[in-house]
């Protein structure tokens, strides 16, 4: 599986309150929620994002609330992948459970610039910054987690057992 | 090498003699929790995946607390969905308006969670119940759905940081000042994926409300869970309250910790986390004149009886400063009632504060105290992220009930006196 798209870059400690502010959480409709994705730190994101685009961020991406709405809106906007130096644990778990591809790679998150064209190969963990020509290798998921992803998320994997 | 307290609880629930950090396990759950925001997503996933029954109706807790009494039509629809699910599956721990409270104050109070439990909740502050000597952690709605269907969850066994507490808190300090100080020391990802195990001679001096507050904010350091050992105070709290028999686990003498951090409780001072991260902490006494517009005393972090008593002791016979909105929210109906019976509510109203029935409301910018552009609030809540309580250009300062109440009287962030 691969994605290719342009980069939206964000800082350390992007929290779930800015990914999807709680004032909108009176619905669980993903498409309605997705209209407000990243609104409190980047009002342009929703207008500019295209299918396959990549978020690149610093440490502790997705900290704060356990709201699954956060990875869900990022995915629903068409984002193909989030690359960060590290992820907050509930966000990490939720992303896997709902099938939003995420990769931890400190060097890539440091060096890739906003607006760069990037491709990601999830099978190998290879990240290529097409704009700069640099490549990076992210840590692959443990086999247990790869199995959840292959089966299409946690609930689908449970039904398969 | 021995196991930490968390590892021992996880090993027991996984049916294993031993686990090590990094190991992936499947553990049996004692309670699966959701609220009015996360449960609808879980119900949708549960239904979509084709599950038609819950694993155990007595081990699921659904608490309507974030937007109730319903703040608008959409919130009402979400509550209705939770209510219908709870009813159709005969969920025994379903808490609606009139019975509800903020989930992390309510479940310990009602004895739904107890020592030795393994608990997941679709709310990040589920880590609160570690104060009772349980393993308890926040998850998302899909994990909640899977937990409701199977009664199990997968975990990566965490490593741990040990916080060795000594001494005793000064009278103007509480558990909130302890946890804010710790988050200031280690940062908002200082315990990422790890357990925070609190231990040492100082534990016995901390009340259960202090311990619940400290574990509540473990997530604010990125932790998987926070946990306290079970002592006489824990057992006294659980006695006559726990629905199930408490199980006592303790860390092995030779348990391995990534780090040991010593905390002298005598040296803790009233602490405030400035915008926009809980790690941005400063002693209240060093903040200078920071004018505020609003005070919120409540939430799953600080809406318990001792918090109400702290606010009462400061506000009784006093007046909230002109131009300051002071909102006090007892966290459960039982606490609310006790505040009425003890005359706290009268004293709060006489002081010029408003008192709400239990809700998470303002903490997450839901309702009941939203900030306008440029406004500033001192709150006993748990997060001060950008836009957390309203406008993206508003500010939240996190503090203890004593500091927040003292600030309500002056209109500026104020170091509370030693009463």
Interface residues (C-beta under 8 A of the other chain):
Chain A: X13 X15 X17 X18 X21 X22 X23 X25 X26 X27 X28 X40 X41 X59 X60 X63 X64 X65 X66 X67 X68 X69 X71 X72 X86 X88 X89 X90 X93 X94 X97 X98 X142 X144 X153 X154 X155 X156 X158 X159
Chain B: X24 X37 X38 X40 X41 X44 X45 X46 X48 X49 X50 X51 X66 X67 X71 X72 X74 X75 X77 X78 X121 X122 X123 X124 X126 X138 X139 X140 X141 X142 X143 X145 X146 X149 X150 X154 X188 X189 X192 X193 X219 X222 X224 X277 X364 X365 X366 X370 X383 X385 X386 X387 X388 X392
